[in-house]
Amino acid sequence: MSFYGIAGLFISSYLWCTILWNVGSGYDRFDRKEGIVRIFRWGFPGIKRRVFLQFLMRDIQSIRIQVKEGLYPRRILYMEIRGQGVIPLTRTDEKFFTPREIEQKAAKLAYFLRVPIEVF
């Protein structure tokens, strides 16, 4: 029983640290004048706490929507970049988007970036 108590203590401290350090939060900046997309996210404390991605708008291939329905529905918005793969734009644990909201968000972004939308 003490093993499960200690394991639960470690898991809860990990989750509280994740919340307090605000891991995964950040911003996306799309600058049409310069043709540059900047994505910033906070990570865990250490050498690579700040995750900063910068690439050209012409390298964006498409906007992807991943929809999984069921007991634990997931609706995630991705940006596919040539040579770097896919980058999530919404939090993966965010279940509050309705299918209509995620579709509207993807349509606005795809229209701004002038790229197609893919649904998976």
Beta strands, then each sheet from edge to edge (+ up, - down):
strand 1: 26-31
strand 2: 36-42
strand 3: 50-56
strand 4: 60-68
strand 5: 74-81
strand 6: 85-88
strand 7: 117-119
sheet 1: 1+ 2- 3+
sheet 2: 6+ 5- 4+ 7+
end
